[in-house]
Amino acid sequence: MPKKSNDSSKTSSRLKGWAAIAEFLGQTPSVAQRWHHQGMPVTMEGRFVYAEPNELTRWVGTEAGRVKPLHIASKDENLVEDLMQGLKFVKGKKK
């Protein structure tokens, strides 16, 4: 008798819970929950919440109302350069 096919690849990359979602975003769970109320794509299944990393990344980069997309920093990134770009952006808006 053949085994039932179980698509574990679909659930393996899925983030489970506000803590995991917040960690992926580099934010606190309360910020992740606030972003959910602002339209961030999460799936509620009973008392659990799930999110796909690629959907979160896409949503953060194109969040409605943002003039410039948000950026999730990686460990090996030069944050000083990002800060300089951010300051340049803000200074340009004041003129």
N, C-alpha and C positions, 0 to 999 in steps of 0.2 A: 504494500500500500504506500503510495507516494506521500511524502511529508507536505503539509500545507506551506505554501510560500508566504513568508512573512517579510514584508519590506522594511527591514531594520535600517536601511540606509536613509530612509525618510526621517526617522526619529533620532538617528545617531547625532546629527549636527544640531538638532533642535535644542534650544535653551529652555530649561524648566525652572520656573519660579522667578520671583522678582529679584532675588539676590543674584542669580546667574545672569539675568538680562541686564541688571545694573552694572555688574562687573564687566560684561562685554562692552557696554557703553562708556565705562569709566565714570559712572555716576553713582549716586546713592539710590537705594530702592525707592525712596519717596520721589526722587526726580523721575525715575522710570515710570512710576505710577502716574505722575502728573503728565508726562509725555503721552502715556496711553490715553488719558482723557483728552489730549489735544490731537489725537488721531494716530498715534504710533501703532503699527500693526502687531497685535498680539492675539492669541487664540485662548479663549477661556473654555476649559473643559472641566465642568463640575467646579471643584474648589481650586483647581490648578490653572496656572497660566503658562503658556508656551509662546516662543517666538523663534522665527528663523533668522539666523545671523545675516544672511544676504538681504532679507526684507528690511531688517533694522538699519543696515548700512545704507540701503537705498533711501529709506525714509529720512534718515538723519541728513543725508546729502541734498535732499530736495524738499525739506520741510517747508510747508506753506508759510508765507509771510516773512521768510528770511531773505535778505538781500544777498548775503553771501553764505553758501552752505557751511554747515558745521563740519568739523574734522575730528576724527577719532585718532589720537596719537598712538603710535606704536612705541615699544621700548627703546628702539635704536634710532629714534627720530631726533632731529635737531630742533628742539622747541624754541630756542632763542630766535632762529630765523622765522618761525611761525609767529612769534610774538612781534617781531619787527614788521612783518607783513600786516598783522592785525592793527598795529599802531598807525601804520601808513594808511590803511583803509579808513580808520576812524578820523585821522587828521584830514583826509580828503573829503569826508562828509561834512566837516565843520565849516568849510570854505563856502 
